């Protein structure tokens, strides 16, 4: 398959870029941070997202969505990366929808997907429990109780967790931490007794939360997928999320590159534009090459998720690892080429560096995915 967008996908990109660049430039994020906004994103903007169909991109048509694929979700994520727009698109429209669509019963889909599609329902995926992404290290206990389960434990770095209406929680119904068997996914209402939420604003001024579960009771019909067999479902959902985050890092990297090149053409030193110095030209050219290679790797991963889902893990690992290293290089070069002012808060380039650092960690950093590739029998 050609590593280019189709005409329809290009139209989607232009539509998303028009809305996001107009309504959510970097100054939008800065304003939310400086005002210590309690929500952390604009609900009015999310409503506009829903009205344009973005919140329902991955929702099947029979549940009120567009029924599109991972490439289209990646297109929107790339535009989000260009302006660092804070929104529940990743947590709700990508991760939650993927989990419900792939593992939910008809009743679960009917109860939640239409609300996500129209923007009225927010959801979040609660997986990790430590400082690093290690989904198989889940220790949250889910013990059978009556007609359901009782949850005890805590989750960290739950993206958009404090604003969600619905949580998709990984718990251990069997086995030990580190084992694939015994993982189960649960649908949990944040208003349920025993759920305690602590908002933790990340270094990039985006939303996360620490959530504790103390004897939280969930019915058996709130199990997503099969009991003890949630690892495969979780792998697939996380791969979709990784592809989406990789797309965001492509948009972020390209925006940093564009801003840096513009600065090289404006800033003068020793009586010359600094862009005339060959050493900086070489570094800019290398960064451009890295971004284009990464863009191809990410698009290939998204196409594989849409066309050959069960065989997409290797392509996704390559894409996420490469996007992380490229975004890190882009922001480091951007800050350095901007000189001392690149380190100041009043200059936007620092926001991109902080977001790149967070995106690196989300759903596994470059080292994690390099290790995953090494463990695969074939590529």
C-alpha positions as a Markdown table, in Angstrom:
| # | Residue | x | y | z |
|---|---|---|---|---|
| 1 | Unk | 0.0 | 0.0 | 0.0 |
| 2 | Unk | 1.4 | 3.5 | -0.9 |
| 3 | Unk | 2.7 | 5.4 | 2.1 |
| 4 | Unk | 0.6 | 8.5 | 1.3 |
| 5 | Unk | -2.8 | 9.7 | 2.4 |
| 6 | Unk | -5.8 | 9.1 | 0.1 |
| 7 | Unk | -7.8 | 12.1 | -1.1 |
| 8 | Unk | -10.5 | 11.5 | 1.6 |
| 9 | Unk | -7.8 | 11.3 | 4.3 |
| 10 | Unk | -6.2 | 14.5 | 3.1 |
| 11 | Unk | -9.6 | 16.3 | 3.2 |
| 12 | Unk | -10.0 | 15.0 | 6.8 |
| 13 | Unk | -6.5 | 16.4 | 7.6 |
| 14 | Unk | -7.3 | 19.8 | 6.2 |
| 15 | Unk | -10.6 | 19.9 | 8.1 |
| 16 | Unk | -8.9 | 19.0 | 11.4 |
| 17 | Unk | -6.1 | 21.4 | 10.8 |
| 18 | Unk | -8.5 | 24.3 | 10.1 |
| 19 | Unk | -10.4 | 23.7 | 13.4 |
| 20 | Unk | -7.4 | 23.0 | 15.6 |
| 21 | Unk | -5.1 | 25.7 | 14.4 |
| 22 | Unk | -7.9 | 28.3 | 14.6 |
| 23 | Unk | -9.4 | 27.3 | 18.0 |
| 24 | Unk | -6.5 | 25.7 | 19.8 |
| 25 | Unk | -3.1 | 27.2 | 19.1 |
| 26 | Unk | -0.3 | 26.7 | 21.6 |
| 27 | Unk | -1.5 | 29.9 | 23.4 |
| 28 | Unk | -4.7 | 27.9 | 24.2 |
| 29 | Unk | -2.7 | 25.4 | 26.2 |
| 30 | Unk | -0.7 | 28.1 | 27.8 |
| 31 | Unk | -4.0 | 29.9 | 28.9 |
| 32 | Unk | -5.4 | 26.7 | 30.4 |
| 33 | Unk | -2.1 | 26.1 | 32.3 |
| 34 | Unk | -1.8 | 29.6 | 33.6 |
| 35 | Unk | -5.4 | 29.8 | 34.7 |
| 36 | Unk | -5.1 | 26.4 | 36.5 |
| 37 | Unk | -8.3 | 25.4 | 34.7 |
| 38 | Unk | -10.1 | 22.7 | 36.6 |
| 39 | Unk | -11.0 | 20.6 | 33.6 |
| 40 | Unk | -7.7 | 21.0 | 31.6 |
| 41 | Unk | -9.3 | 21.2 | 28.2 |
| 42 | Unk | -12.1 | 23.2 | 26.6 |
| 43 | Unk | -15.5 | 21.4 | 26.7 |
| 44 | Unk | -16.8 | 23.8 | 24.0 |
| 45 | Unk | -14.0 | 22.8 | 21.7 |
| 46 | Unk | -14.7 | 19.1 | 22.4 |
| 47 | Unk | -18.3 | 19.8 | 21.5 |
| 48 | Unk | -17.1 | 21.3 | 18.2 |
| 49 | Unk | -15.0 | 18.2 | 17.7 |
| 50 | Unk | -18.0 | 16.0 | 18.2 |
| 51 | Unk | -20.1 | 18.2 | 15.8 |
| 52 | Unk | -17.5 | 17.7 | 13.1 |
| 53 | Unk | -17.5 | 13.9 | 13.7 |
| 54 | Unk | -14.0 | 13.6 | 15.1 |
| 55 | Unk | -15.1 | 12.1 | 18.5 |
| 56 | Unk | -16.8 | 9.3 | 16.6 |
| 57 | Unk | -14.2 | 8.6 | 13.9 |
| 58 | Unk | -13.6 | 5.0 | 15.2 |
| 59 | Unk | -17.2 | 4.4 | 16.4 |
| 60 | Unk | -19.0 | 2.0 | 14.0 |
| 61 | Unk | -21.7 | 3.6 | 11.9 |
| 62 | Unk | -24.5 | 1.6 | 13.5 |
| 63 | Unk | -23.6 | 3.2 | 16.9 |
| 64 | Unk | -23.6 | 6.8 | 15.5 |
| 65 | Unk | -20.0 | 7.1 | 14.4 |
| 66 | Unk | -18.1 | 7.3 | 11.1 |
| 67 | Unk | -16.6 | 3.8 | 11.2 |
| 68 | Unk | -13.2 | 4.9 | 9.9 |
| 69 | Unk | -9.9 | 3.4 | 10.8 |
| 70 | Unk | -6.6 | 4.0 | 12.6 |
| 71 | Unk | -5.1 | 6.0 | 9.7 |
| 72 | Unk | -7.9 | 8.5 | 10.0 |
| 73 | Unk | -7.4 | 8.7 | 13.8 |
| 74 | Unk | -3.7 | 9.2 | 13.2 |
| 75 | Unk | -4.4 | 12.1 | 10.9 |
| 76 | Unk | -6.3 | 13.9 | 13.6 |
| 77 | Unk | -3.7 | 13.1 | 16.2 |
| 78 | Unk | -0.9 | 14.5 | 14.0 |
| 79 | Unk | -2.8 | 17.8 | 13.8 |
| 80 | Unk | -3.3 | 17.8 | 17.6 |
| 81 | Unk | 0.5 | 17.4 | 17.9 |
| 82 | Unk | 1.1 | 20.5 | 15.9 |
| 83 | Unk | -0.6 | 22.8 | 18.4 |
| 84 | Unk | -0.4 | 20.6 | 21.5 |
| 85 | Unk | -4.1 | 20.8 | 21.9 |
| 86 | Unk | -5.3 | 19.3 | 25.1 |
| 87 | Unk | -8.4 | 17.1 | 24.5 |
| 88 | Unk | -9.9 | 13.7 | 25.5 |
| 89 | Unk | -9.5 | 12.5 | 21.9 |
| 90 | Unk | -6.8 | 10.0 | 22.7 |
| 91 | Unk | -8.3 | 8.7 | 25.9 |
| 92 | Unk | -12.0 | 8.6 | 24.7 |
| 93 | Unk | -12.2 | 8.6 | 20.9 |
| 94 | Unk | -9.2 | 6.3 | 20.4 |
| 95 | Unk | -8.5 | 4.1 | 23.4 |
| 96 | Unk | -12.0 | 3.7 | 24.9 |
| 97 | Unk | -13.7 | 3.3 | 21.6 |
| 98 | Unk | -11.2 | 0.7 | 20.5 |
| 99 | Unk | -11.6 | -1.3 | 23.7 |
| 100 | Unk | -15.4 | -1.2 | 23.5 |
| 101 | Unk | -15.6 | -1.9 | 19.8 |
| 102 | Unk | -13.2 | -4.9 | 20.0 |
| 103 | Unk | -14.2 | -6.4 | 23.3 |
| 104 | Unk | -17.6 | -5.1 | 24.3 |
| 105 | Unk | -20.9 | -6.9 | 24.2 |
| 106 | Unk | -23.7 | -5.5 | 22.1 |
| 107 | Unk | -25.3 | -4.1 | 25.3 |
| 108 | Unk | -22.0 | -2.5 | 26.3 |
| 109 | Unk | -21.5 | -1.0 | 22.9 |
| 110 | Unk | -25.1 | 0.4 | 22.8 |
| 111 | Unk | -24.7 | 1.9 | 26.3 |
| 112 | Unk | -21.5 | 3.8 | 25.7 |
| 113 | Unk | -20.5 | 4.2 | 22.0 |
| 114 | Unk | -23.3 | 6.6 | 21.0 |
| 115 | Unk | -22.5 | 8.9 | 23.9 |
| 116 | Unk | -18.8 | 9.0 | 22.9 |
| 117 | Unk | -19.8 | 9.7 | 19.3 |
| 118 | Unk | -21.9 | 12.7 | 20.2 |
| 119 | Unk | -19.4 | 14.0 | 22.7 |
| 120 | Unk | -21.5 | 13.5 | 25.8 |
| 121 | Unk | -19.5 | 10.7 | 27.3 |
| 122 | Unk | -15.8 | 10.8 | 28.3 |
| 123 | Unk | -13.8 | 7.6 | 29.1 |
| 124 | Unk | -10.3 | 6.7 | 30.1 |
| 125 | Unk | -8.1 | 3.7 | 30.1 |
| 126 | Unk | -6.5 | 2.8 | 33.5 |
| 127 | Unk | -3.7 | 0.4 | 33.1 |
| 128 | Unk | -0.3 | 1.3 | 34.5 |
| 129 | Unk | 0.4 | 1.2 | 38.3 |
| 130 | Unk | 4.1 | 2.3 | 38.4 |
| 131 | Unk | 6.4 | 5.0 | 36.9 |
| 132 | Unk | 7.0 | 3.0 | 33.7 |
| 133 | Unk | 4.6 | 1.4 | 31.2 |
| 134 | Unk | 4.5 | -2.3 | 32.2 |
| 135 | Unk | 0.9 | -3.5 | 31.5 |
| 136 | Unk | 1.6 | -7.1 | 32.5 |
| 137 | Unk | 2.8 | -5.9 | 35.9 |
| 138 | Unk | -0.8 | -5.3 | 36.9 |
| 139 | Unk | -1.4 | -6.0 | 40.5 |
| 140 | Unk | -4.9 | -4.5 | 41.1 |
| 141 | Unk | -6.9 | -7.3 | 42.6 |
| 142 | Unk | -10.3 | -8.3 | 41.2 |
| 143 | Unk | -11.8 | -10.9 | 43.5 |
| 144 | Unk | -15.1 | -12.6 | 42.8 |
| 145 | Unk | -17.9 | -11.3 | 45.0 |
| 146 | Unk | -21.5 | -12.2 | 44.7 |
| 147 | Unk | -22.6 | -11.7 | 41.1 |
| 148 | Unk | -19.5 | -9.7 | 40.2 |
| 149 | Unk | -16.1 | -8.6 | 41.4 |
| 150 | Unk | -14.6 | -6.4 | 44.0 |
| 151 | Unk | -11.6 | -4.2 | 43.0 |
| 152 | Unk | -8.8 | -3.2 | 45.2 |
| 153 | Unk | -5.6 | -1.3 | 44.1 |
| 154 | Unk | -4.5 | 1.9 | 42.4 |
| 155 | Unk | -3.7 | 3.1 | 38.9 |
| 156 | Unk | -1.2 | 5.9 | 38.0 |
| 157 | Unk | -1.0 | 8.2 | 35.0 |
| 158 | Unk | -4.6 | 7.6 | 33.9 |
| 159 | Unk | -4.8 | 10.1 | 30.9 |
| 160 | Unk | -7.8 | 12.4 | 31.4 |
| 161 | Unk | -8.9 | 10.3 | 34.3 |
| 162 | Unk | -10.2 | 13.1 | 36.4 |
| 163 | Unk | -12.8 | 14.2 | 33.8 |
| 164 | Unk | -13.9 | 10.7 | 32.6 |
| 165 | Unk | -17.4 | 9.4 | 33.2 |
| 166 | Unk | -16.3 | 5.8 | 32.5 |
| 167 | Unk | -13.1 | 3.9 | 33.3 |
| 168 | Unk | -11.7 | 0.8 | 31.6 |
| 169 | Unk | -9.7 | -0.8 | 34.3 |
| 170 | Unk | -7.2 | -3.7 | 34.0 |
| 171 | Unk | -7.4 | -6.0 | 37.0 |
| 172 | Unk | -6.0 | -9.3 | 38.0 |
| 173 | Unk | -8.5 | -12.1 | 38.4 |
| 174 | Unk | -5.9 | -14.7 | 38.4 |
| 175 | Unk | -2.1 | -15.4 | 38.0 |
| 176 | Unk | 0.6 | -13.2 | 39.3 |
| 177 | Unk | 2.1 | -9.9 | 38.2 |
| 178 | Unk | 4.1 | -10.4 | 35.0 |
| 179 | Unk | 1.8 | -13.2 | 33.6 |
| 180 | Unk | -0.5 | -12.8 | 30.6 |
| 181 | Unk | -3.1 | -15.1 | 31.9 |
| 182 | Unk | -5.4 | -13.7 | 34.6 |
| 183 | Unk | -5.8 | -10.2 | 33.3 |
| 184 | Unk | -9.4 | -8.9 | 32.9 |
| 185 | Unk | -10.8 | -5.6 | 31.8 |
| 186 | Unk | -13.7 | -3.9 | 33.7 |
| 187 | Unk | -16.0 | -1.0 | 33.0 |
| 188 | Unk | -16.2 | 1.1 | 36.1 |
| 189 | Unk | -18.3 | 4.2 | 36.8 |
| 190 | Unk | -16.2 | 7.0 | 38.4 |
| 191 | Unk | -19.1 | 7.7 | 40.7 |
| 192 | Unk | -19.0 | 4.2 | 42.1 |
| 193 | Unk | -18.4 | 3.8 | 45.9 |
| 194 | Unk | -14.8 | 3.3 | 46.7 |
| 195 | Unk | -13.3 | 5.2 | 43.7 |
| 196 | Unk | -11.0 | 8.0 | 44.8 |
| 197 | Unk | -9.5 | 10.3 | 42.1 |
| 198 | Unk | -6.5 | 12.6 | 42.4 |
| 199 | Unk | -5.8 | 14.9 | 39.5 |
| 200 | Unk | -2.1 | 15.0 | 38.6 |
| 201 | Unk | -1.2 | 17.7 | 36.0 |
| 202 | Unk | 1.7 | 16.4 | 34.0 |
| 203 | Unk | 4.9 | 18.4 | 33.2 |
| 204 | Unk | 3.4 | 19.2 | 29.7 |
| 205 | Unk | 0.3 | 20.8 | 31.3 |
| 206 | Unk | -1.9 | 17.9 | 30.1 |
| 207 | Unk | -4.3 | 15.8 | 32.2 |
| 208 | Unk | -3.7 | 12.7 | 34.1 |
| 209 | Unk | -4.9 | 11.2 | 37.4 |
| 210 | Unk | -4.1 | 8.7 | 40.1 |
| 211 | Unk | -7.1 | 6.6 | 40.9 |
| 212 | Unk | -7.5 | 4.3 | 43.9 |
| 213 | Unk | -10.0 | 1.5 | 44.2 |
| 214 | Unk | -11.1 | 0.4 | 47.6 |
| 215 | Unk | -13.6 | -2.5 | 47.6 |
| 216 | Unk | -15.2 | -1.2 | 44.4 |
| 217 | Unk | -18.0 | -3.5 | 43.3 |
| 218 | Unk | -18.7 | -4.2 | 39.7 |
| 219 | Unk | -21.3 | -6.6 | 38.2 |
| 220 | Unk | -20.3 | -9.4 | 36.0 |
| 221 | Unk | -21.9 | -7.7 | 33.0 |
| 222 | Unk | -19.3 | -4.9 | 33.4 |
| 223 | Unk | -16.5 | -7.3 | 32.4 |
| 224 | Unk | -15.1 | -6.2 | 29.0 |
| 225 | Unk | -14.3 | -9.3 | 27.0 |
| 226 | Unk | -13.6 | -12.6 | 28.8 |
| 227 | Unk | -12.5 | -13.1 | 32.4 |
| 228 | Unk | -8.8 | -14.0 | 32.7 |
| 229 | Unk | -8.3 | -13.5 | 29.0 |
| 230 | Unk | -7.9 | -9.7 | 28.8 |
| 231 | Unk | -4.3 | -9.6 | 27.8 |
| 232 | Unk | -4.9 | -10.1 | 24.0 |
| 233 | Unk | -7.6 | -7.4 | 24.0 |
| 234 | Unk | -5.4 | -5.0 | 25.9 |
| 235 | Unk | -2.5 | -5.6 | 23.6 |
| 236 | Unk | -4.6 | -4.6 | 20.6 |
| 237 | Unk | -6.0 | -1.5 | 22.3 |
| 238 | Unk | -2.6 | -0.4 | 23.4 |
| 239 | Unk | -1.2 | -0.9 | 19.9 |
| 240 | Unk | -3.9 | 1.4 | 18.5 |
| 241 | Unk | -3.0 | 4.0 | 21.2 |
| 242 | Unk | 0.7 | 3.7 | 20.4 |
| 243 | Unk | 0.0 | 4.3 | 16.8 |
| 244 | Unk | -2.0 | 7.4 | 17.7 |
| 245 | Unk | 0.6 | 8.8 | 20.0 |
| 246 | Unk | 3.3 | 8.2 | 17.4 |
| 247 | Unk | 1.2 | 10.2 | 15.0 |
| 248 | Unk | 1.0 | 13.0 | 17.5 |
| 249 | Unk | 4.8 | 13.0 | 17.8 |
| 250 | Unk | 5.1 | 13.3 | 14.0 |
| 251 | Unk | 3.0 | 16.4 | 14.0 |
| 252 | Unk | 4.9 | 17.8 | 17.0 |
| 253 | Unk | 8.2 | 17.1 | 15.4 |
| 254 | Unk | 7.2 | 18.7 | 12.1 |
| 255 | Unk | 5.9 | 21.8 | 13.9 |
| 256 | Unk | 9.1 | 22.2 | 15.8 |
| 257 | Unk | 11.1 | 21.7 | 12.6 |
| 258 | Unk | 9.1 | 24.4 | 10.8 |
| 259 | Unk | 9.5 | 26.9 | 13.7 |
| 260 | Unk | 13.2 | 26.2 | 13.9 |
| 261 | Unk | 13.8 | 26.6 | 10.2 |
| 262 | Unk | 11.9 | 29.9 | 10.2 |
| 263 | Unk | 14.0 | 31.1 | 13.1 |
| 264 | Unk | 17.2 | 30.1 | 11.3 |
| 265 | Unk | 16.1 | 32.4 | 8.4 |
| 266 | Unk | 15.4 | 35.3 | 10.7 |
| 267 | Unk | 18.1 | 35.3 | 13.4 |
| 268 | Unk | 21.4 | 37.1 | 12.6 |
| 269 | Unk | 24.7 | 36.5 | 14.3 |
| 270 | Unk | 28.1 | 37.9 | 13.3 |
| 271 | Unk | 26.4 | 39.9 | 10.6 |
| 272 | Unk | 24.9 | 36.8 | 8.9 |
| 273 | Unk | 21.6 | 34.9 | 9.1 |
| 274 | Unk | 22.4 | 31.8 | 11.2 |
| 275 | Unk | 20.7 | 29.7 | 8.6 |
| 276 | Unk | 23.7 | 30.4 | 6.3 |
| 277 | Unk | 26.0 | 28.5 | 8.6 |
| 278 | Unk | 26.6 | 25.1 | 7.0 |
| 279 | Unk | 26.7 | 23.2 | 10.3 |
| 280 | Unk | 23.2 | 24.3 | 11.1 |
| 281 | Unk | 22.0 | 23.5 | 7.6 |
| 282 | Unk | 23.4 | 20.0 | 7.9 |
| 283 | Unk | 21.6 | 19.5 | 11.3 |
| 284 | Unk | 18.3 | 20.8 | 9.9 |
| 285 | Unk | 18.6 | 18.6 | 6.8 |
| 286 | Unk | 19.2 | 15.5 | 9.0 |
| 287 | Unk | 16.2 | 16.3 | 11.2 |
| 288 | Unk | 14.0 | 16.7 | 8.1 |
| 289 | Unk | 15.2 | 13.2 | 6.9 |
| 290 | Unk | 14.5 | 11.7 | 10.2 |
| 291 | Unk | 11.0 | 13.1 | 10.4 |
| 292 | Unk | 10.1 | 11.9 | 6.9 |
| 293 | Unk | 11.4 | 8.4 | 7.7 |
| 294 | Unk | 9.4 | 8.4 | 10.9 |
| 295 | Unk | 6.3 | 9.6 | 9.1 |
| 296 | Unk | 6.5 | 6.6 | 6.7 |
| 297 | Unk | 7.0 | 4.2 | 9.6 |
| 298 | Unk | 4.0 | 5.6 | 11.5 |
| 299 | Unk | 1.7 | 5.5 | 8.5 |
| 300 | Unk | 2.8 | 1.9 | 7.7 |
| 301 | Unk | 1.9 | 0.9 | 11.3 |
| 302 | Unk | -1.5 | 2.6 | 11.1 |
| 303 | Unk | -2.2 | 0.9 | 7.7 |
| 304 | Unk | -1.2 | -2.4 | 9.2 |
| 305 | Unk | -3.5 | -1.9 | 12.1 |
| 306 | Unk | -6.4 | -1.3 | 9.7 |
| 307 | Unk | -5.5 | -4.1 | 7.2 |
| 308 | Unk | -3.8 | -6.9 | 9.2 |
| 309 | Unk | -4.5 | -6.1 | 12.9 |
| 310 | Unk | -3.2 | -9.3 | 14.4 |
| 311 | Unk | 0.2 | -8.9 | 12.7 |
| 312 | Unk | 0.7 | -5.2 | 13.5 |
| 313 | Unk | 2.7 | -5.4 | 16.7 |
| 314 | Unk | 6.1 | -5.2 | 15.1 |
| 315 | Unk | 5.2 | -2.3 | 12.9 |
| 316 | Unk | 3.7 | -0.5 | 15.8 |
| 317 | Unk | 6.7 | -1.0 | 17.9 |
| 318 | Unk | 9.0 | 0.3 | 15.2 |
| 319 | Unk | 6.7 | 3.4 | 14.7 |
| 320 | Unk | 6.5 | 4.2 | 18.4 |
| 321 | Unk | 10.2 | 3.7 | 19.1 |
| 322 | Unk | 11.2 | 5.8 | 16.1 |
| 323 | Unk | 8.6 | 8.5 | 16.7 |
| 324 | Unk | 10.0 | 8.9 | 20.3 |
| 325 | Unk | 13.6 | 9.2 | 19.2 |
| 326 | Unk | 12.7 | 11.6 | 16.4 |
| 327 | Unk | 10.6 | 13.8 | 18.6 |
| 328 | Unk | 13.3 | 13.9 | 21.2 |
| 329 | Unk | 15.9 | 14.9 | 18.5 |
| 330 | Unk | 13.5 | 17.6 | 17.1 |
| 331 | Unk | 12.9 | 19.3 | 20.4 |
| 332 | Unk | 16.5 | 19.2 | 21.4 |
| 333 | Unk | 17.6 | 20.7 | 18.2 |
| 334 | Unk | 14.8 | 23.2 | 18.3 |
| 335 | Unk | 15.8 | 24.4 | 21.7 |
| 336 | Unk | 19.5 | 24.5 | 21.0 |
| 337 | Unk | 19.1 | 26.3 | 17.6 |
| 338 | Unk | 16.9 | 28.9 | 19.3 |
| 339 | Unk | 19.7 | 29.6 | 21.8 |
| 340 | Unk | 19.0 | 30.9 | 25.3 |
| 341 | Unk | 15.5 | 32.1 | 24.5 |
| 342 | Unk | 14.6 | 28.5 | 23.7 |
| 343 | Unk | 14.9 | 27.7 | 27.4 |
| 344 | Unk | 12.5 | 30.4 | 28.5 |
| 345 | Unk | 8.8 | 29.7 | 29.4 |
| 346 | Unk | 7.6 | 32.7 | 27.4 |
| 347 | Unk | 8.8 | 31.0 | 24.2 |
| 348 | Unk | 6.6 | 28.1 | 22.9 |
| 349 | Unk | 9.3 | 25.7 | 22.0 |
| 350 | Unk | 9.6 | 24.5 | 25.6 |
| 351 | Unk | 6.0 | 23.3 | 25.5 |
| 352 | Unk | 6.9 | 21.0 | 22.7 |
| 353 | Unk | 9.9 | 19.6 | 24.5 |
| 354 | Unk | 7.7 | 18.8 | 27.6 |
| 355 | Unk | 5.0 | 17.2 | 25.5 |
| 356 | Unk | 7.6 | 15.1 | 23.6 |
| 357 | Unk | 8.9 | 13.8 | 26.9 |
| 358 | Unk | 5.4 | 12.7 | 28.0 |
| 359 | Unk | 4.6 | 11.1 | 24.7 |
| 360 | Unk | 7.8 | 9.1 | 24.8 |
| 361 | Unk | 6.6 | 7.5 | 28.1 |
| 362 | Unk | 3.0 | 7.0 | 27.1 |
| 363 | Unk | 2.4 | 3.3 | 26.3 |
| 364 | Unk | 6.1 | 2.5 | 26.3 |
| 365 | Unk | 9.2 | 4.5 | 25.5 |
| 366 | Unk | 11.7 | 3.7 | 22.7 |
| 367 | Unk | 13.7 | 1.3 | 24.9 |
| 368 | Unk | 10.5 | -0.6 | 25.8 |
| 369 | Unk | 9.6 | -1.1 | 22.2 |
| 370 | Unk | 13.1 | -2.0 | 21.1 |
| 371 | Unk | 13.0 | -4.7 | 23.8 |
| 372 | Unk | 9.6 | -5.9 | 22.5 |
| 373 | Unk | 10.9 | -6.1 | 19.0 |
| 374 | Unk | 13.9 | -8.2 | 20.2 |
| 375 | Unk | 11.4 | -10.6 | 21.9 |
| 376 | Unk | 9.4 | -11.2 | 18.8 |
| 377 | Unk | 10.2 | -14.4 | 16.9 |
| 378 | Unk | 9.9 | -12.8 | 13.5 |
| 379 | Unk | 9.4 | -9.3 | 12.0 |
